[in-house]
Amino acid sequence: MAEYQHHLHLLRHYELRLLRCTTATQKSRPPTPQSYPATPLHTVITDALDLVEAGSYAEVLSSGATRNIFGIEEEFFSEFSDDSVNCADRFYSELMNRMGSFLEDESANEVERGFRAVLVMCIAVSAFLGFTQCNLTGPLDGLPLCPLNANAFKEWENWARIQLMSSGSDLFGKTYNLQYIVFAKMLLMRTKDLLFQGSFTSMEGVRSISWWLARVILFQQKVLDERSSSLFDLLQVFIGETFHHFGTLEKVSNYWGAELHEEDLSSIISMLHLEAGILEYTYGRIDPSRLHFESAEVASGLELSVTGVLGFRTVHQVEPKAQLVLVANTSTSNSRDTCLSTIPELPANASKIGENNSCVHQNGKDEVSDVLMMPRLLQNDNPGIRAQCIQNGGTTAVPLNAIQQGVILAQCLLIEKRTRHDEMQRWEMAPYIEAIDSQQSFIFIVEWNVRCFCNILRIRWESSRSHTKERALLMMDELVQRIYACSPGVAQRIHFCYGVYLPTIHALRKEYGELLVSCGLIGEAIKIFEQIELWNNLIDCYCLLGKKAAAVELIKARLSEMPSDPRLWCSLGDVTNDDACYEKALEVSNNRSARAKRSLARSAYNRGDYEMSKALWESAMALNSLYPGGWFALGAAALKARDIEKALDGFTRAVQLDPENGEAWNNIACFEHMIKKKSKESFIAFKEALKFKRDSWQLWENYSQVAADIGNIRQALEATLMVLELTNNKRIDSELLERITLEMEKRTSTRQPVSSDKKTRQPVSSEVANNDSCTGSAHPSDPNVIHVGDSTSSESGMGISRENENLVEVLGKVLQKIVRSGGGADIWGLYARWLKLKGDLTMCSEALLKQVRSYQGSDMWKDRDRFKKFADASVELCNVYMEISSSTGSRRELLAAEMHLRNIIKQGERFSDTEEFKDVEACLVEVKMKLESNLERAPTVVMK
């Protein structure tokens, strides 16, 4: 038992050395256990680990130990001498078979099998770190095309490309040494499968293999053009296993024991949470990403907050302004210090801005712009912070290690996702970027990747401002050159490379090319895009220069060299609009090119073949279900093909992937409302849609109709106001306003019978009206929704009465807004009914008179339908005239009504068979009776 524990301790020691190649914050290694039984593989593993720590990955892969594992002899490579995809497939299959035989050798005991598995892990990690060197950290030279120094065939790289693209996504640009990551993935996957077989019980000491697999697969996602659903599923499994083994300080401590110091424990936990947060961020899962970054912040002993300090942002600034600065509280086991970890401050007696500040003047870049790279702060009046944290030279008292700096920069990723993409977003990131720039204790070797990521964030920020764009271009040029430089070395660059969200080298150069285009240097950008094989960007540049034909010729020339590259065929199809190119891309990819299927689906949709488009979209999404916009396009094609269930499913999947897709939410709401007749569900969906598409009057109009359907009159009115505002009062839903007006008339007559003395009604105060009529979202169970018969108590009745009056005020605001810009006959009629609700009969009669005049015209006496509307409006006008006469005793209104009605009867004899004509006659009889009654009550005047 003691011997087994010694071997287990040694295995975990090897694991820790491998992990520390990428997680260590200083150049150190755990001491090798002194008391362990001799093993023949110990020297081999130790030599391999030494080479990995030195960055000599090619030497590990070409070592004698590696050749012994795979049984490679001189004549072995001669058996695989064909430059073909099939030959490459046979080669690596044979390697996996031999590796399996090596691990499962029955002559080896359990202890030796464990050491063999660790040795295979060393080889896999060497291949993976070599791929990382070529595509992330640099420099690019020093590695052969094939991991085992086999034949350097181009088709073998094509085989590796096919393996990576089998996840349903194309490669993003030109990626180097593809066989390395495929080889590493195959080795780790096969080893892990063997580890969980029942016969490998002693291998519980190799749990970090799940962490390495998660890194490999996340890096595979990084070099792909689109997010892959199959890779995401694998990542969830492996990162879950990693947290199961190393998710807490207790688990890490129990696993490695005395191998780790206390700060190493927190570094491993922080690193794991940082990598998990980056994983979730990559797939757009912001809430899980935020939780992981917060856990990393806690584990690293940081407490971050942003405050304001007076300072200067430009060289010529005279008056200090408030500047955002980051305050980082760091805690250790024995002490707790507060560090204002940004920027130098100005001495109190400084008479000149910006002297003797090496932190700000970096390589003379401030000479390019009068905007300082970091603000100069005035003396801090807080003696506690000033004494502990800042000296006049700008040196912080508590330096931040690489893990803490990575945690700070991770906050920029969260800001980018949770805020609007505008100028203020970059200013919110500024204190975090400047906090890293201000670290005087910056150790360049260890923190290479932190510095690179910080510079990238600064370049993105400064390239968005005209005053600093030139400086951003210079910084980007210098950053790209440093990637290709020989110093620092490979091992020094690999530290912490997975703890920050670094773009790959070709992704970084793509940003460089786009920055050149924005500066007008299109010719230089074309060279970059051609080198990294970003054909779509290249096509765009040639189109800007009016040389589209040159792009076609360039792609055809590349196709003559690489006829089996589906990306080239798709790019050619994009520029020529030829479906045959996409079909060729499917052919050379063995029907695995999701991009080609999506292009064919769009083409089918555009020519009206919706069934074909739907089928192609389904096939494309089966390959990669995480493609942004794919499910929405499938829903649109299914809708055109009259497949309602498939369309609803497509739009639902779209909002699951992208909750901010307002158009998809709108379509879901329309389905729920018009087809499934679920108004409440539709109301909720429309509310989600309006969070992201508030400038769409169509959405607001749909929302108003659904709100009216569920009885939420206030929301319906407020949505109608938004429609009027967005359309400049040109889009008017008369039917909806008719429904609302009728409902308000019912409520008023039910809850508040109108008294005969209209003038005694008290209007709603302007303050209440303004507060209650603001536009915004309300819950479906909003108390503003009034239902007739909800309560019979006196207090409730008064509340409902006040609510009805408020709603009447909002309705009036809508109608007044419309009539000010004109309005048709229907609107004048509704406006008149609203005035009648308010008790203003005089203005009501004026509105009705305008409605009547809107119907008048020479064509009215020939149009039966128009006459009916005219007659109804006329009868309503005369009824109001009679009400005014009854309340004032005036005969003028009655005489006007009599004359108007006589004229209608005289000219409308051809419509005498209609009910409306009979209503006019009946109204005339009533008016005459009112006149006679009024005449009898009139006093007799005696003439002398």
Secondary structure, DSSP 8 states (H G I E B T S, - for coil): -HHHHHHHHHHHHHHHHHHHHHH-SSS------SS----HHHHHHHHHHHHHHTT-HHHHHTSHHHHHHHT--TTTGGGG---SHHHHHHHHHHHHHHHHHHHT-TTS-HHHHHHHHHHHHHHHHHHHHHHHIIIII----S--SSTTS----HHHHHHHHHHHHTTS--B-S--S-HHHHHHHHHHHHHHHHHHTSTT-GGGGG-TTHHHHHHHHHHHHHHTBSS--HHHHHHHHHHHHHHHHHHSSHHHHHHHHGGGS-HHHHHHHHHHHHHHHHHHHHHTT-HHHHHHHHHHHHHHTTEEEEEEEEEEEEETT--S-EEEEEEEEEEE-SS-EEEE--S--B--TT--STT-S-TTT-STTGGGT-SEEEEEEE---S-HHHHHHHB-TT--BSS---HHHHHHHHHHHHHHHHHS-SSHHHHHHHHHHHHHHHT-TT--TTTTHHHHHHHHHHHHHHHTTSTTTHHHHHHHHHHHHHHHHSS-S-HHHHHTTTTSS----HHHHHHHHHHHHHHTT-HHHHHHHHHHTT-HHHHHHHHHHTT-HHHHHHHHHHHHHH-TT-HHHHHHHHHHHT-HHHHHHHHHHTTS--HHHHHHHHHHHHHTT-HHHHHHHHHHHHHH-TT-TTHHHHHHHHHHHTT-HHHHHHHHHHHHHH-TT-HHHHHHHHHIIIIIS--HHHHHHHHHHHHHH-TT-HHHHHHHHHHHHHTT-HHHHHHHHHHHHHHTTT----HHHHHHHHHHHHHHHHHHS---S-GGG-----HHHHHHHT------TT-TT---TTS--SHHHHHHHHHHHHHHHHHHHHHHHHHHHT---HHHHHHHHHHHHHHT-HHHHHHHHHHHHHHH-STTGGG-HHHHHHHHHHHHHHHHHHHHHHHHH--SHHHHHHHHHHHHHHHHTGGGTTSHHHHHHHHHHHHHHHHHHHHHHHS------
